[in-house]
């Protein structure tokens, strides 16, 4: 989950920059969206791994 915290931090920084940099606001918001998608992918990966581990324990 440490990776998720790092990803969310990057997303937050991009959103902060978007708020402060009106000339490149669209760019920073797009970057934030990319980081948000990475966070969602990381969460999905974590749940898949947990479900696989649970399935292996149940099969044993």
Biopython code that builds the backbone (N, CA, C, O; Angstrom):
import numpy as np
from Bio.PDB.StructureBuilder import StructureBuilder

atoms = [
    (1, "UNK", "N", (0.810, -1.194, 0.000)),
    (1, "UNK", "CA", (0.000, 0.000, 0.000)),
    (1, "UNK", "C", (0.859, 1.267, 0.000)),
    (1, "UNK", "O", (0.372, 2.369, -0.253)),
    (2, "UNK", "N", (2.136, 1.082, 0.287)),
    (2, "UNK", "CA", (3.039, 2.233, 0.249)),
    (2, "UNK", "C", (3.056, 2.852, -1.146)),
    (2, "UNK", "O", (3.108, 4.072, -1.298)),
    (3, "UNK", "N", (3.011, 2.001, -2.145)),
    (3, "UNK", "CA", (3.008, 2.481, -3.534)),
    (3, "UNK", "C", (1.764, 3.329, -3.805)),
    (3, "UNK", "O", (1.846, 4.346, -4.495)),
    (4, "UNK", "N", (0.627, 2.921, -3.273)),
    (4, "UNK", "CA", (-0.605, 3.678, -3.464)),
    (4, "UNK", "C", (-0.488, 5.073, -2.846)),
    (4, "UNK", "O", (-0.949, 6.054, -3.429)),
    (5, "UNK", "N", (0.116, 5.157, -1.690)),
    (5, "UNK", "CA", (0.313, 6.458, -1.039)),
    (5, "UNK", "C", (1.186, 7.356, -1.910)),
    (5, "UNK", "O", (0.904, 8.545, -2.058)),
    (6, "UNK", "N", (2.238, 6.795, -2.483)),
    (6, "UNK", "CA", (3.126, 7.574, -3.355)),
    (6, "UNK", "C", (2.390, 8.054, -4.603)),
    (6, "UNK", "O", (2.565, 9.193, -5.033)),
    (7, "UNK", "N", (1.575, 7.189, -5.174)),
    (7, "UNK", "CA", (0.816, 7.552, -6.374)),
    (7, "UNK", "C", (-0.178, 8.666, -6.056)),
    (7, "UNK", "O", (-0.289, 9.637, -6.804)),
    (8, "UNK", "N", (-0.893, 8.525, -4.956)),
    (8, "UNK", "CA", (-1.867, 9.554, -4.565)),
    (8, "UNK", "C", (-1.170, 10.881, -4.264)),
    (8, "UNK", "O", (-1.727, 11.948, -4.524)),
    (9, "UNK", "N", (0.033, 10.819, -3.721)),
    (9, "UNK", "CA", (0.799, 12.046, -3.461)),
    (9, "UNK", "C", (1.124, 12.763, -4.763)),
    (9, "UNK", "O", (1.021, 13.987, -4.846)),
    (10, "UNK", "N", (1.516, 12.004, -5.775)),
    (10, "UNK", "CA", (1.807, 12.602, -7.077)),
    (10, "UNK", "C", (0.545, 13.233, -7.676)),
    (10, "UNK", "O", (0.595, 14.319, -8.254)),
    (11, "UNK", "N", (-0.564, 12.546, -7.531)),
    (11, "UNK", "CA", (-1.832, 13.089, -8.026)),
    (11, "UNK", "C", (-2.151, 14.415, -7.333)),
    (11, "UNK", "O", (-2.541, 15.385, -7.983)),
    (12, "UNK", "N", (-1.984, 14.447, -6.027)),
    (12, "UNK", "CA", (-2.251, 15.659, -5.253)),
    (12, "UNK", "C", (-1.345, 16.806, -5.692)),
    (12, "UNK", "O", (-1.800, 17.941, -5.834)),
    (13, "UNK", "N", (-0.060, 16.512, -5.907)),
    (13, "UNK", "CA", (0.871, 17.556, -6.347)),
    (13, "UNK", "C", (0.453, 18.131, -7.695)),
    (13, "UNK", "O", (0.528, 19.342, -7.906)),
    (14, "UNK", "N", (0.018, 17.280, -8.594)),
    (14, "UNK", "CA", (-0.437, 17.761, -9.903)),
    (14, "UNK", "C", (-1.673, 18.644, -9.761)),
    (14, "UNK", "O", (-1.793, 19.662, -10.442)),
    (15, "UNK", "N", (-2.578, 18.261, -8.888)),
    (15, "UNK", "CA", (-3.781, 19.077, -8.684)),
    (15, "UNK", "C", (-3.422, 20.421, -8.042)),
    (15, "UNK", "O", (-4.019, 21.445, -8.373)),
    (16, "UNK", "N", (-2.458, 20.419, -7.135)),
    (16, "UNK", "CA", (-1.990, 21.679, -6.545)),
    (16, "UNK", "C", (-1.387, 22.583, -7.615)),
    (16, "UNK", "O", (-1.670, 23.781, -7.661)),
    (17, "UNK", "N", (-0.562, 22.003, -8.466)),
    (17, "UNK", "CA", (0.052, 22.790, -9.542)),
    (17, "UNK", "C", (-1.005, 23.350, -10.478)),
    (17, "UNK", "O", (-0.890, 24.487, -10.936)),
    (18, "UNK", "N", (-2.025, 22.567, -10.764)),
    (18, "UNK", "CA", (-3.109, 23.040, -11.631)),
    (18, "UNK", "C", (-3.791, 24.261, -11.023)),
    (18, "UNK", "O", (-4.171, 25.191, -11.735)),
    (19, "UNK", "N", (-3.940, 24.249, -9.715)),
    (19, "UNK", "CA", (-4.584, 25.374, -9.038)),
    (19, "UNK", "C", (-3.715, 26.630, -9.072)),
    (19, "UNK", "O", (-4.233, 27.746, -9.071)),
    (20, "UNK", "N", (-2.406, 26.447, -9.102)),
    (20, "UNK", "CA", (-1.480, 27.581, -9.042)),
    (20, "UNK", "C", (-0.995, 28.057, -10.404)),
    (20, "UNK", "O", (-0.585, 29.208, -10.546)),
    (21, "UNK", "N", (-1.039, 27.193, -11.397)),
    (21, "UNK", "CA", (-0.487, 27.508, -12.715)),
    (21, "UNK", "C", (-1.628, 27.591, -13.732)),
    (21, "UNK", "O", (-1.937, 26.609, -14.407)),
    (22, "UNK", "N", (-2.239, 28.747, -13.835)),
    (22, "UNK", "CA", (-3.411, 28.895, -14.703)),
    (22, "UNK", "C", (-3.075, 28.690, -16.177)),
    (22, "UNK", "O", (-3.927, 28.243, -16.945)),
    (23, "UNK", "N", (-1.859, 29.005, -16.579)),
    (23, "UNK", "CA", (-1.469, 28.841, -17.978)),
    (23, "UNK", "C", (-1.380, 27.372, -18.393)),
    (23, "UNK", "O", (-1.654, 27.027, -19.543)),
    (24, "UNK", "N", (-0.994, 26.508, -17.446)),
    (24, "UNK", "CA", (-0.832, 25.074, -17.769)),
    (24, "UNK", "C", (-1.805, 24.206, -16.973)),
    (24, "UNK", "O", (-1.555, 23.024, -16.739)),
    (25, "UNK", "N", (-2.908, 24.807, -16.566)),
    (25, "UNK", "CA", (-3.896, 24.111, -15.737)),
    (25, "UNK", "C", (-4.364, 22.807, -16.381)),
    (25, "UNK", "O", (-4.430, 21.770, -15.722)),
    (26, "UNK", "N", (-4.685, 22.867, -17.657)),
    (26, "UNK", "CA", (-5.188, 21.680, -18.366)),
    (26, "UNK", "C", (-4.139, 20.568, -18.349)),
    (26, "UNK", "O", (-4.471, 19.401, -18.143)),
    (27, "UNK", "N", (-2.883, 20.928, -18.564)),
    (27, "UNK", "CA", (-1.803, 19.940, -18.536)),
    (27, "UNK", "C", (-1.728, 19.259, -17.171)),
    (27, "UNK", "O", (-1.674, 18.033, -17.082)),
    (28, "UNK", "N", (-1.725, 20.070, -16.104)),
    (28, "UNK", "CA", (-1.586, 19.494, -14.764)),
    (28, "UNK", "C", (-2.796, 18.653, -14.368)),
    (28, "UNK", "O", (-2.659, 17.644, -13.676)),
    (29, "UNK", "N", (-3.975, 19.070, -14.808)),
    (29, "UNK", "CA", (-5.156, 18.251, -14.523)),
    (29, "UNK", "C", (-5.105, 16.925, -15.276)),
    (29, "UNK", "O", (-5.532, 15.897, -14.752)),
    (30, "UNK", "N", (-4.591, 16.943, -16.486)),
    (30, "UNK", "CA", (-4.426, 15.697, -17.247)),
    (30, "UNK", "C", (-3.423, 14.780, -16.557)),
    (30, "UNK", "O", (-3.623, 13.567, -16.487)),
    (31, "UNK", "N", (-2.346, 15.366, -16.050)),
    (31, "UNK", "CA", (-1.362, 14.571, -15.313)),
    (31, "UNK", "C", (-1.994, 13.967, -14.061)),
    (31, "UNK", "O", (-1.759, 12.802, -13.740)),
    (32, "UNK", "N", (-2.791, 14.759, -13.361)),
    (32, "UNK", "CA", (-3.470, 14.262, -12.158)),
    (32, "UNK", "C", (-4.395, 13.101, -12.500)),
    (32, "UNK", "O", (-4.476, 12.125, -11.755)),
    (33, "UNK", "N", (-5.091, 13.208, -13.624)),
    (33, "UNK", "CA", (-5.977, 12.126, -14.058)),
    (33, "UNK", "C", (-5.194, 10.843, -14.330)),
    (33, "UNK", "O", (-5.648, 9.746, -14.002)),
    (34, "UNK", "N", (-4.022, 10.991, -14.929)),
    (34, "UNK", "CA", (-3.180, 9.811, -15.173)),
    (34, "UNK", "C", (-2.762, 9.165, -13.859)),
    (34, "UNK", "O", (-2.788, 7.941, -13.737)),
    (35, "UNK", "N", (-2.380, 9.972, -12.877)),
    (35, "UNK", "CA", (-1.993, 9.434, -11.574)),
    (35, "UNK", "C", (-3.188, 8.792, -10.876)),
    (35, "UNK", "O", (-3.046, 7.773, -10.200)),
    (36, "UNK", "N", (-4.365, 9.393, -11.041)),
    (36, "UNK", "CA", (-5.564, 8.813, -10.446)),
    (36, "UNK", "C", (-5.838, 7.430, -11.040)),
    (36, "UNK", "O", (-6.190, 6.498, -10.317)),
    (37, "UNK", "N", (-5.675, 7.301, -12.355)),
    (37, "UNK", "CA", (-5.886, 6.003, -13.004)),
    (37, "UNK", "C", (-4.863, 4.981, -12.510)),
    (37, "UNK", "O", (-5.198, 3.813, -12.307)),
    (38, "UNK", "N", (-3.626, 5.415, -12.317)),
    (38, "UNK", "CA", (-2.601, 4.511, -11.773)),
    (38, "UNK", "C", (-2.992, 4.041, -10.377)),
    (38, "UNK", "O", (-2.776, 2.881, -10.023)),
    (39, "UNK", "N", (-3.565, 4.941, -9.587)),
    (39, "UNK", "CA", (-4.005, 4.565, -8.242)),
    (39, "UNK", "C", (-5.109, 3.517, -8.318)),
    (39, "UNK", "O", (-5.092, 2.536, -7.576)),
    (40, "UNK", "N", (-6.058, 3.724, -9.207)),
    (40, "UNK", "CA", (-7.141, 2.750, -9.363)),
    (40, "UNK", "C", (-6.606, 1.404, -9.841)),
    (40, "UNK", "O", (-7.068, 0.354, -9.396)),
    (41, "UNK", "N", (-5.636, 1.437, -10.744)),
    (41, "UNK", "CA", (-5.007, 0.199, -11.209)),
    (41, "UNK", "C", (-4.288, -0.508, -10.064)),
    (41, "UNK", "O", (-4.340, -1.733, -9.955)),
    (42, "UNK", "N", (-3.625, 0.256, -9.221)),
    (42, "UNK", "CA", (-2.903, -0.316, -8.075)),
    (42, "UNK", "C", (-3.875, -0.962, -7.092)),
    (42, "UNK", "O", (-3.597, -2.036, -6.558)),
    (43, "UNK", "N", (-5.003, -0.318, -6.854)),
    (43, "UNK", "CA", (-6.022, -0.878, -5.961)),
    (43, "UNK", "C", (-6.565, -2.185, -6.540)),
    (43, "UNK", "O", (-6.713, -3.173, -5.822)),
    (44, "UNK", "N", (-6.858, -2.185, -7.830)),
    (44, "UNK", "CA", (-7.368, -3.400, -8.483)),
    (44, "UNK", "C", (-6.349, -4.529, -8.396)),
    (44, "UNK", "O", (-6.707, -5.676, -8.127)),
    (45, "UNK", "N", (-5.085, -4.204, -8.623)),
    (45, "UNK", "CA", (-4.018, -5.203, -8.530)),
    (45, "UNK", "C", (-3.962, -5.784, -7.119)),
    (45, "UNK", "O", (-3.844, -6.998, -6.948)),
    (46, "UNK", "N", (-4.046, -4.930, -6.122)),
    (46, "UNK", "CA", (-3.987, -5.380, -4.730)),
    (46, "UNK", "C", (-5.130, -6.354, -4.431)),
    (46, "UNK", "O", (-4.917, -7.394, -3.807)),
    (47, "UNK", "N", (-6.337, -6.016, -4.874)),
    (47, "UNK", "CA", (-7.473, -6.895, -4.621)),
    (47, "UNK", "C", (-7.342, -8.220, -5.365)),
    (47, "UNK", "O", (-7.712, -9.265, -4.830)),
    (48, "UNK", "N", (-6.818, -8.190, -6.597)),
    (48, "UNK", "CA", (-6.597, -9.451, -7.322)),
    (48, "UNK", "C", (-5.616, -10.331, -6.562)),
    (48, "UNK", "O", (-5.834, -11.534, -6.420)),
    (49, "UNK", "N", (-4.534, -9.728, -6.075)),
    (49, "UNK", "CA", (-3.537, -10.494, -5.328)),
    (49, "UNK", "C", (-4.136, -11.078, -4.052)),
    (49, "UNK", "O", (-3.870, -12.230, -3.709)),
    (50, "UNK", "N", (-4.939, -10.291, -3.354)),
    (50, "UNK", "CA", (-5.578, -10.781, -2.128)),
    (50, "UNK", "C", (-6.534, -11.928, -2.430)),
    (50, "UNK", "O", (-6.580, -12.916, -1.698)),
    (51, "UNK", "N", (-7.295, -11.792, -3.507)),
    (51, "UNK", "CA", (-8.243, -12.842, -3.875)),
    (51, "UNK", "C", (-7.530, -14.117, -4.301)),
    (51, "UNK", "O", (-7.990, -15.214, -3.984)),
    (52, "UNK", "N", (-6.412, -13.991, -5.016)),
    (52, "UNK", "CA", (-5.638, -15.169, -5.402)),
    (52, "UNK", "C", (-5.089, -15.879, -4.170)),
    (52, "UNK", "O", (-5.142, -17.106, -4.075)),
    (53, "UNK", "N", (-4.568, -15.112, -3.240)),
    (53, "UNK", "CA", (-4.018, -15.699, -2.016)),
    (53, "UNK", "C", (-5.117, -16.389, -1.217)),
    (53, "UNK", "O", (-4.904, -17.476, -0.679)),
    (54, "UNK", "N", (-6.286, -15.768, -1.137)),
    (54, "UNK", "CA", (-7.413, -16.358, -0.415)),
    (54, "UNK", "C", (-7.863, -17.651, -1.095)),
    (54, "UNK", "O", (-8.171, -18.633, -0.421)),
    (55, "UNK", "N", (-7.901, -17.652, -2.418)),
    (55, "UNK", "CA", (-8.293, -18.845, -3.162)),
    (55, "UNK", "C", (-7.323, -19.992, -2.949)),
    (55, "UNK", "O", (-7.735, -21.147, -2.841)),
    (56, "UNK", "N", (-6.032, -19.678, -2.887)),
    (56, "UNK", "CA", (-5.022, -20.711, -2.649)),
    (56, "UNK", "C", (-5.162, -21.297, -1.248)),
    (56, "UNK", "O", (-4.984, -22.499, -1.055)),
    (57, "UNK", "N", (-5.480, -20.451, -0.274)),
    (57, "UNK", "CA", (-5.666, -20.946, 1.100)),
    (57, "UNK", "C", (-6.906, -21.834, 1.188)),
    (57, "UNK", "O", (-6.900, -22.844, 1.892)),
    (58, "UNK", "N", (-7.956, -21.462, 0.484)),
    (58, "UNK", "CA", (-9.191, -22.253, 0.513)),
    (58, "UNK", "C", (-9.025, -23.585, -0.209)),
    (58, "UNK", "O", (-9.669, -24.567, 0.158)),
    (59, "UNK", "N", (-8.174, -23.633, -1.228)),
    (59, "UNK", "CA", (-7.959, -24.859, -1.992)),
    (59, "UNK", "C", (-7.095, -25.857, -1.220)),
    (59, "UNK", "O", (-7.147, -27.059, -1.480)),
    (60, "UNK", "N", (-6.315, -25.364, -0.288)),
    (60, "UNK", "CA", (-5.381, -26.237, 0.448)),
    (60, "UNK", "C", (-6.059, -27.058, 1.509)),
    (60, "UNK", "O", (-5.402, -27.833, 2.204)),
]
sb = StructureBuilder()
sb.init_structure("model")
sb.init_model(0)
sb.init_chain("A")
sb.init_seg("    ")
for serial, (resi, resn, name, xyz) in enumerate(atoms, 1):
    if name == "N":
        sb.init_residue(resn, " ", resi, " ")
    sb.init_atom(name, np.array(xyz, "f"), 0.0, 1.0, " ", f" {name:<3s}", serial, name[0])
structure = sb.get_structure()
